[in-house]
Amino acid sequence: MQKMYSGTSRKEHVNENLVPKEDTIRFLLDYSKALSVIDYNKMKFEALLN
């Protein structure tokens, strides 16, 4: 199994439909930066800091 996933993908083997757009990546990174999870008495609260 390790040999299957350890190599880098060659450009001709990458399906262009599966490559995310730069806007999608930027949105996910910005969302993860704004998300805050607070632990309080065995409860978790999620806050979006926008």
Buried (B, 14 or more C-beta within 10 A) or exposed (E): EEEEEEEEEEEEEEEEEEEEEEEEEEEEEEEEEEEEEEEEEEEEEEEEEE
